[in-house]
């Protein structure tokens, strides 16, 4: 039985990307966000949005606080 072998080529296992560290960023940099207090952010939400947000965040915070005892 005749078996054919694929040609072996030596290659560098390190990936080569089309850009280098010296090239400028491919994505534009966003300006820094203006600092806003959590209370100010919460006040910008409508009442209809505050309720589901609270229902989503409260169980996550309770789990983080009570399920992981301090060491």
C-alpha positions in Angstrom: 0.0 0.0 0.0 1.3 3.4 -0.9 1.0 6.2 1.7 1.7 9.8 0.8 3.2 12.1 3.3 2.5 15.8 3.6 5.5 18.0 3.0 7.0 19.1 6.3 7.8 22.8 6.6 9.6 24.3 9.5 7.9 27.3 10.9 8.0 29.5 14.0 5.3 28.5 16.4 4.9 32.1 17.5 2.1 33.9 15.9 3.0 36.8 13.6 0.5 39.7 13.6 0.3 42.2 10.8 1.1 45.0 13.2 3.9 45.6 15.5 4.2 47.4 18.9 5.4 50.5 17.1 2.4 50.9 14.9 -0.4 53.2 16.0 -3.5 51.7 17.6 -6.0 50.2 15.1 -8.9 51.5 17.3 -9.4 55.1 18.2 -8.9 55.9 21.8 -12.0 57.1 23.6 -11.9 60.2 25.8 -11.8 59.7 29.5 -15.3 59.4 31.0 -16.4 62.3 33.2 -16.5 61.2 36.8 -20.0 60.8 38.2 -21.2 59.7 41.6 -23.3 56.5 41.9 -26.1 58.6 43.3 -26.0 60.9 40.3 -26.1 58.0 38.0 -29.0 56.4 39.8 -30.9 59.6 39.7 -30.6 59.6 35.9 -32.5 56.3 35.6 -36.3 56.4 35.3 -38.4 54.7 38.0 -39.3 52.1 35.5 -35.6 51.3 35.0 -34.6 51.5 38.6 -36.8 48.7 39.7 -35.5 46.0 37.4 -32.0 47.2 37.9 -32.4 46.9 41.7 -33.9 43.4 41.3 -30.9 42.4 39.2 -28.1 44.0 41.4 -29.4 43.2 44.8 -29.1 39.4 44.6 -25.6 39.7 43.1 -24.5 42.0 45.9 -26.0 39.8 48.6 -24.3 36.7 47.1 -20.9 38.5 47.0 -21.3 39.8 50.6 -22.7 36.7 52.3 -21.5 33.7 50.4 -17.8 34.5 50.6 -16.8 34.8 54.3 -13.8 37.1 55.0 -10.6 35.1 55.6 
